[in-house]
Amino acid sequence: MKLILIELCKKIVKVLVIAFVSFTGYKEDNYSAKNTNKNKSLTLMTEITPYTTEVKYNKDIEKGKQNVLQEGSNGYIITNEETKEKIIEKQAINKIVEEGTKETVVPTVQTKKTESQVQTIKSSSSKANTIESFTGKMTAYGGDCCGGSGSVAYVHHNLLRDGIYYHDNTFGDVRILSAAPQKFTAGTIVEVVESGNTYYGIVLDWGGSMRNAWNNGTVWMDLAFRTEAEAASYGTKYNVTFNIKRYGW
């Protein structure tokens, strides 16, 4: 009679395992649950290992769009509660999603918008007095510099995701700059004059080289670009005039 009960328990365990696998949607080609103790029933313990989502950024896909490259599925582990022996183990499969970072603005519309923005900046800032003027050099850097994520230091803004312009409530859309933090604090507005080209920038980032340059008596600023490849074409500009219109916010 005892042997019949033990065999019945083994069958019930096997049915429970099959039911668990069927319910969770997992499939296992081979499994076994051998009870080596004829005087005890076999007790199983199940543990779910949830999957995670990996995000890969794609500059060729429009910003805001996502594609699922791989669906995720949870894993599970079935163990003998008494011996802690693993009977079945299924690894979790992570979900992989690609997210676009490409700007969706049509180039011709963007050009007209930029010209309008320039006029707005000129009209609003022409009345702003120059606090101080400096002469120095301007270089460029990309949001992916040194394997970086693209985030600037002072505000929640990502060059790879949000672009190279920042909207200031007073001066409108202005270029993002990196400068010596001990002099040009976060939010400083700079009128940049280089080789006959004039534009406005805002200090949202800083760098050790610029800090050291200021300590040595020179002014060095960095113009932000989305990527290092775009920044490379800018090169280095010397004898650049930096007219400070506002220090900080």
Secondary structure as UniProt FT lines:
FT   HELIX           2..24
FT   TURN            38..39
FT   STRAND          44..49
FT   STRAND          53..62
FT   TURN            63..64
FT   STRAND          66..70
FT   STRAND          75..80
FT   TURN            81..83
FT   STRAND          86..90
FT   STRAND          95..102
FT   HELIX           107..125
FT   TURN            126..127
FT   STRAND          132..142
FT   TURN            143..144
FT   HELIX           145..147
FT   HELIX           159..162
FT   STRAND          165..168
FT   TURN            169..171
FT   STRAND          172..179
FT   TURN            181..183
FT   TURN            186..187
FT   STRAND          189..194
FT   TURN            195..196
FT   STRAND          197..206
FT   HELIX           208..215
FT   TURN            216..217
FT   STRAND          220..225
FT   HELIX           228..232
FT   TURN            233..234
FT   STRAND          237..246
//
